[in-house]
Amino acid sequence: MPAYVIADVKVSDPERYKEYMALSPAAIEAAGGRFLVRGGAHEVLEGNWQPSRLVMAEFPDMAAARAFYDSAQYRAARAKRAGATEYFHMVVVQGAEPK
């Protein structure tokens, strides 16, 4: 069953954040994942949530998503991201059972 990593990010240092953006795709791909959303326009339809930059990646399952997050490649990317964001919220959620 697929799993999705979703992040809401407020970038405070765009130049430094570019270093993270250069490293994170390889870490996602190495764990069998792919980007579904990487920034782009968004619109709040209900509620008070005011996301800044949304990112979503799909993985084959929860184990693969966790392997991505725990990988040496992604730890290196996270180190480059340090100090580049006002906030970085990330969750992993299991996808719906296929019908």
Z-matrix of the N, CA and C atoms (Angstrom, degrees):
N
C 1 1.443
C 2 1.531 1 108.43
N 3 1.332 2 118.13 1 131.88
C 4 1.462 3 119.16 2 -176.72
C 5 1.530 4 112.14 3 -65.30
N 6 1.321 5 114.96 4 159.75
C 7 1.461 6 122.87 5 175.09
C 8 1.521 7 107.27 6 -132.35
N 9 1.312 8 115.02 7 151.01
C 10 1.462 9 121.20 8 -175.97
C 11 1.515 10 110.14 9 -125.78
N 12 1.323 11 115.62 10 129.39
C 13 1.455 12 121.88 11 173.13
C 14 1.520 13 105.75 12 -98.78
N 15 1.333 14 115.54 13 125.16
C 16 1.456 15 121.77 14 -177.62
C 17 1.519 16 108.08 15 -122.81
N 18 1.328 17 115.95 16 132.02
C 19 1.464 18 120.68 17 179.32
C 20 1.528 19 109.88 18 -128.88
N 21 1.311 20 114.71 19 141.64
C 22 1.464 21 123.70 20 172.18
C 23 1.517 22 105.39 21 -117.62
N 24 1.319 23 115.94 22 118.90
C 25 1.461 24 121.76 23 -169.50
C 26 1.518 25 110.48 24 -128.12
N 27 1.320 26 116.71 25 135.62
C 28 1.460 27 120.59 26 169.47
C 29 1.520 28 107.32 27 -114.38
N 30 1.307 29 115.19 28 106.93
C 31 1.463 30 122.29 29 -177.04
C 32 1.526 31 108.91 30 -78.18
N 33 1.316 32 116.36 31 129.86
C 34 1.463 33 121.19 32 177.63
C 35 1.528 34 112.23 33 -111.01
N 36 1.321 35 116.97 34 -19.48
C 37 1.476 36 121.82 35 178.68
C 38 1.534 37 107.67 36 -133.56
N 39 1.337 38 116.78 37 88.04
C 40 1.472 39 120.02 38 -175.11
C 41 1.527 40 114.28 39 -58.31
N 42 1.301 41 118.03 40 -35.78
C 43 1.466 42 120.10 41 -179.44
C 44 1.525 43 110.66 42 -66.23
N 45 1.298 44 116.61 43 -44.45
C 46 1.468 45 120.46 44 178.92
C 47 1.530 46 110.41 45 -68.18
N 48 1.322 47 116.90 46 -37.08
C 49 1.459 48 121.01 47 -179.90
C 50 1.528 49 111.10 48 -64.56
N 51 1.318 50 118.04 49 -29.32
C 52 1.470 51 121.26 50 177.30
C 53 1.529 52 111.28 51 -59.37
N 54 1.330 53 117.33 52 -32.26
C 55 1.464 54 120.88 53 177.59
C 56 1.526 55 110.27 54 -64.52
N 57 1.327 56 116.45 55 -41.65
C 58 1.464 57 121.55 56 176.52
C 59 1.526 58 109.79 57 -64.46
N 60 1.321 59 116.98 58 -45.44
C 61 1.461 60 121.42 59 -178.46
C 62 1.535 61 111.91 60 -63.09
N 63 1.309 62 116.64 61 -27.79
C 64 1.469 63 119.93 62 178.36
C 65 1.526 64 111.91 63 -74.03
N 66 1.338 65 117.70 64 -28.81
C 67 1.461 66 122.02 65 -175.81
C 68 1.524 67 114.49 66 -95.03
N 69 1.313 68 117.65 67 -31.98
C 70 1.462 69 119.64 68 -172.28
C 71 1.531 70 114.80 69 -65.99
N 72 1.340 71 121.87 70 -35.03
C 73 1.469 72 119.05 71 -179.30
C 74 1.533 73 113.80 72 -58.69
N 75 1.308 74 117.95 73 -40.30
C 76 1.466 75 120.15 74 -179.49
C 77 1.528 76 110.83 75 -65.21
N 78 1.330 77 116.88 76 -36.52
C 79 1.468 78 120.40 77 178.60
C 80 1.527 79 110.52 78 -67.05
N 81 1.307 80 116.98 79 -38.92
C 82 1.472 81 121.23 80 178.16
C 83 1.525 82 109.64 81 -66.31
N 84 1.319 83 116.98 82 -48.52
C 85 1.469 84 121.25 83 -178.68
C 86 1.525 85 111.60 84 -62.92
N 87 1.336 86 117.71 85 -38.17
C 88 1.468 87 121.32 86 -179.11
C 89 1.521 88 111.66 87 -62.29
N 90 1.332 89 117.37 88 -26.63
C 91 1.466 90 121.21 89 179.73
C 92 1.525 91 111.68 90 -96.44
N 93 1.331 92 116.48 91 11.68
C 94 1.463 93 120.25 92 178.23
C 95 1.509 94 114.23 93 82.80
N 96 1.333 95 117.09 94 15.74
C 97 1.457 96 120.83 95 -178.13
C 98 1.508 97 113.16 96 -98.04
N 99 1.330 98 113.44 97 171.53
C 100 1.463 99 120.74 98 176.01
C 101 1.518 100 109.22 99 -151.19
N 102 1.326 101 115.68 100 147.46
C 103 1.456 102 120.32 101 176.93
C 104 1.520 103 110.04 102 -70.99
N 105 1.324 104 116.28 103 137.56
C 106 1.458 105 122.84 104 169.50
C 107 1.523 106 109.70 105 -107.15
N 108 1.323 107 115.69 106 -34.81
C 109 1.462 108 122.98 107 178.90
C 110 1.518 109 107.23 108 -138.67
N 111 1.317 110 116.23 109 135.64
C 112 1.469 111 119.70 110 177.33
C 113 1.526 112 107.73 111 -144.87
N 114 1.321 113 114.54 112 81.20
C 115 1.466 114 119.70 113 -174.60
C 116 1.520 115 108.50 114 80.33
N 117 1.275 116 116.97 115 -146.75
C 118 1.458 117 121.19 116 178.28
C 119 1.512 118 112.80 117 88.10
N 120 1.306 119 114.79 118 170.61
C 121 1.462 120 121.47 119 -177.98
C 122 1.524 121 110.23 120 -68.38
N 123 1.306 122 115.43 121 144.50
C 124 1.457 123 121.06 122 174.55
C 125 1.527 124 108.63 123 -147.57
N 126 1.311 125 115.17 124 161.74
C 127 1.461 126 121.69 125 -178.28
C 128 1.525 127 108.70 126 -143.00
N 129 1.323 128 116.66 127 129.28
C 130 1.461 129 120.86 128 176.82
C 131 1.522 130 107.95 129 -77.06
N 132 1.313 131 116.50 130 125.67
C 133 1.462 132 121.19 131 -179.35
C 134 1.523 133 112.54 132 -96.33
N 135 1.331 134 117.66 133 -31.10
C 136 1.466 135 122.09 134 178.50
C 137 1.514 136 109.27 135 -150.11
N 138 1.314 137 115.34 136 153.61
C 139 1.453 138 120.84 137 173.25
C 140 1.517 139 114.06 138 85.70
N 141 1.326 140 114.59 139 -173.79
C 142 1.465 141 122.41 140 -175.28
C 143 1.524 142 113.78 141 -103.35
N 144 1.313 143 117.49 142 1.75
C 145 1.456 144 120.37 143 -178.68
C 146 1.522 145 109.27 144 -62.75
N 147 1.315 146 116.57 145 130.91
C 148 1.457 147 121.86 146 178.16
C 149 1.530 148 108.91 147 -124.63
N 150 1.324 149 117.04 148 74.33
C 151 1.473 150 118.84 149 -178.94
C 152 1.517 151 111.10 150 -65.09
N 153 1.292 152 115.34 151 152.57
C 154 1.456 153 121.26 152 178.72
C 155 1.533 154 109.99 153 -98.07
N 156 1.310 155 116.57 154 -69.74
C 157 1.471 156 122.18 155 178.09
C 158 1.519 157 106.61 156 -125.72
N 159 1.316 158 116.96 157 122.13
C 160 1.463 159 121.25 158 -179.78
C 161 1.519 160 110.46 159 -104.07
N 162 1.318 161 114.28 160 138.25
C 163 1.465 162 121.67 161 177.72
C 164 1.525 163 106.93 162 -133.77
N 165 1.334 164 116.34 163 138.09
C 166 1.466 165 120.19 164 176.90
C 167 1.521 166 108.32 165 -140.74
N 168 1.322 167 115.06 166 132.06
C 169 1.456 168 121.69 167 177.27
C 170 1.525 169 108.87 168 -125.14
N 171 1.315 170 115.97 169 143.99
C 172 1.461 171 122.32 170 178.83
C 173 1.523 172 109.10 171 -105.25
N 174 1.328 173 115.72 172 137.84
C 175 1.460 174 122.86 173 177.43
C 176 1.521 175 108.61 174 -126.50
N 177 1.332 176 117.42 175 159.19
C 178 1.466 177 119.91 176 -179.48
C 179 1.530 178 113.60 177 -59.51
N 180 1.341 179 116.85 178 -32.42
C 181 1.462 180 120.77 179 -178.48
C 182 1.529 181 109.24 180 -165.77
N 183 1.325 182 115.60 181 177.08
C 184 1.465 183 120.78 182 -178.57
C 185 1.532 184 111.60 183 -62.08
N 186 1.321 185 116.75 184 -37.52
C 187 1.468 186 119.92 185 -179.46
C 188 1.527 187 110.81 186 -63.00
N 189 1.321 188 117.49 187 -40.65
C 190 1.464 189 120.93 188 179.07
C 191 1.530 190 110.73 189 -67.09
N 192 1.325 191 116.90 190 -39.53
C 193 1.463 192 120.31 191 178.19
C 194 1.522 193 110.30 192 -63.45
N 195 1.312 194 116.39 193 -42.07
C 196 1.461 195 120.67 194 178.60
C 197 1.530 196 110.86 195 -67.30
N 198 1.340 197 116.48 196 -38.26
C 199 1.464 198 120.51 197 177.44
C 200 1.528 199 110.58 198 -61.71
N 201 1.324 200 117.03 199 -39.74
C 202 1.465 201 121.09 200 175.18
C 203 1.523 202 109.73 201 -58.58
N 204 1.323 203 116.45 202 -52.87
C 205 1.463 204 120.36 203 -175.18
C 206 1.524 205 111.97 204 -61.90
N 207 1.315 206 117.11 205 -37.68
C 208 1.460 207 121.83 206 -176.84
C 209 1.530 208 113.99 207 -86.54
N 210 1.332 209 117.77 208 -4.62
C 211 1.469 210 121.01 209 -174.12
C 212 1.529 211 112.65 210 -69.56
N 213 1.318 212 115.07 211 153.75
C 214 1.467 213 120.88 212 176.04
C 215 1.530 214 110.50 213 -60.71
N 216 1.340 215 116.53 214 -37.37
C 217 1.468 216 119.76 215 178.91
C 218 1.526 217 111.30 216 -60.97
N 219 1.327 218 116.72 217 -44.84
C 220 1.460 219 118.27 218 -177.96
C 221 1.524 220 111.71 219 -75.11
N 222 1.310 221 117.83 220 -31.71
C 223 1.468 222 119.32 221 174.32
C 224 1.533 223 110.02 222 -60.64
N 225 1.327 224 117.19 223 -39.05
C 226 1.467 225 120.87 224 176.98
C 227 1.527 226 110.84 225 -64.84
N 228 1.332 227 116.50 226 -41.21
C 229 1.464 228 120.37 227 177.79
C 230 1.529 229 110.45 228 -63.09
N 231 1.333 230 116.62 229 -44.02
C 232 1.473 231 120.43 230 179.34
C 233 1.526 232 111.08 231 -61.29
N 234 1.316 233 117.01 232 -36.73
C 235 1.469 234 120.19 233 178.44
C 236 1.527 235 110.49 234 -63.22
N 237 1.314 236 117.16 235 -38.23
C 238 1.470 237 121.02 236 177.78
C 239 1.524 238 111.17 237 -69.72
N 240 1.329 239 117.11 238 -27.19
C 241 1.459 240 121.42 239 -178.63
C 242 1.531 241 112.31 240 -77.53
N 243 1.322 242 116.98 241 -21.03
C 244 1.470 243 121.29 242 -176.27
C 245 1.528 244 110.62 243 -52.72
N 246 1.330 245 115.44 244 125.38
C 247 1.458 246 120.83 245 178.26
C 248 1.518 247 114.56 246 84.74
N 249 1.331 248 117.59 247 -0.50
C 250 1.464 249 120.90 248 -177.22
C 251 1.521 250 112.90 249 -98.63
N 252 1.340 251 117.22 250 -6.39
C 253 1.465 252 119.85 251 -177.10
C 254 1.521 253 110.96 252 -130.55
N 255 1.326 254 115.04 253 148.72
C 256 1.459 255 120.56 254 171.88
C 257 1.521 256 108.73 255 -75.21
N 258 1.342 257 115.58 256 -39.04
C 259 1.455 258 121.09 257 172.31
C 260 1.517 259 109.38 258 -151.54
N 261 1.320 260 115.08 259 156.88
C 262 1.469 261 122.90 260 178.20
C 263 1.521 262 106.26 261 -147.01
N 264 1.324 263 116.30 262 101.60
C 265 1.462 264 121.95 263 179.47
C 266 1.519 265 107.99 264 -104.57
N 267 1.332 266 117.03 265 131.81
C 268 1.460 267 120.97 266 -178.14
C 269 1.518 268 109.64 267 -138.46
N 270 1.334 269 115.77 268 136.82
C 271 1.455 270 121.90 269 174.51
C 272 1.521 271 108.66 270 -133.15
N 273 1.326 272 115.17 271 159.73
C 274 1.459 273 120.81 272 169.53
C 275 1.524 274 106.28 273 -121.34
N 276 1.316 275 115.97 274 137.34
C 277 1.455 276 120.80 275 -178.13
C 278 1.524 277 108.64 276 -135.61
N 279 1.320 278 114.48 277 138.14
C 280 1.456 279 119.95 278 178.83
C 281 1.528 280 109.10 279 -74.83
N 282 1.326 281 116.14 280 137.96
C 283 1.452 282 121.31 281 178.67
C 284 1.520 283 112.27 282 -71.09
N 285 1.315 284 114.57 283 168.82
C 286 1.469 285 120.87 284 179.71
C 287 1.529 286 110.36 285 -73.00
N 288 1.302 287 114.67 286 150.27
C 289 1.476 288 122.19 287 176.63
C 290 1.528 289 108.05 288 -63.86
N 291 1.341 290 117.63 289 127.48
C 292 1.474 291 118.99 290 178.22
C 293 1.522 292 110.72 291 -64.20
N 294 1.322 293 116.19 292 145.96
C 295 1.483 294 120.30 293 179.15
C 296 1.503 295 111.30 294 -89.34
